[in-house]
Amino acid sequence: MLKPLGERIVIKVIEDTEQTSGGIFIPDSAKEKPQKGEVVAVGLGKMNDKGEREPLDVKVGDIVLYAKYSGTDVKLDDTNYKILSIKDALAVIE
């Protein structure tokens, strides 16, 4: 498994369905890049000026929205992951 460093997180990309409600299949070239994922690992956080770690705003299991072209794509065991800086996580979906 991936263990992120510092203020980074690893998310499992949640792909949208490839078929519309009317039954039309959407080709890969016409699909939007996914912007939603489940947090599977978090780093220890950023060091502040006092030498203490600042905790991250997300935890393992959270579903987050992230910036469209952010992070690094990684594929392990046929699963798509993305390594992001915490600043690229825009919101937690509750």
Residue pairs with C-beta under 8 A, 6 or more apart in sequence:
1 40
1 41
2 10
2 40
2 41
2 74
2 76
2 81
2 83
3 10
3 41
3 43
4 10
4 41
4 42
4 43
4 83
5 43
5 44
6 43
6 44
6 45
6 46
7 43
7 45
7 46
7 54
7 56
7 85
7 86
7 87
8 43
8 83
8 84
8 85
8 86
9 39
9 41
9 42
9 43
9 56
9 58
9 64
9 83
9 84
9 86
9 89
10 39
10 40
10 41
10 42
10 81
10 82
10 83
10 84
11 37
11 38
11 39
11 40
11 64
11 66
11 81
11 82
11 84
12 37
12 38
12 40
12 79
12 80
12 81
13 34
13 36
13 37
13 80
13 81
13 82
14 34
14 36
14 37
14 38
14 63
15 34
15 80
16 31
16 32
16 34
18 25
18 26
18 31
19 25
19 26
20 26
33 68
33 69
35 65
35 66
35 67
35 68
36 63
36 64
36 65
36 66
36 93
37 63
37 64
37 66
37 82
38 61
38 62
38 63
38 64
39 58
39 59
39 60
39 61
39 62
39 63
39 64
40 60
40 81
41 60
42 56
42 58
42 59
42 60
43 56
43 86
44 53
45 53
45 54
45 55
45 56
46 53
46 54
47 53
47 54
48 54
56 86
57 86
57 89
57 92
58 64
58 86
58 89
58 92
62 92
62 93
63 92
63 93
64 89
64 90
64 91
64 92
64 93
65 89
65 90
65 91
65 93
66 82
66 84
66 88
66 89
66 90
67 88
67 90
70 82
70 84
70 85
70 88
71 82
71 83
71 84
71 85
71 88
72 82
72 83
73 80
73 81
73 82
74 80
74 81
74 82
74 83
75 81
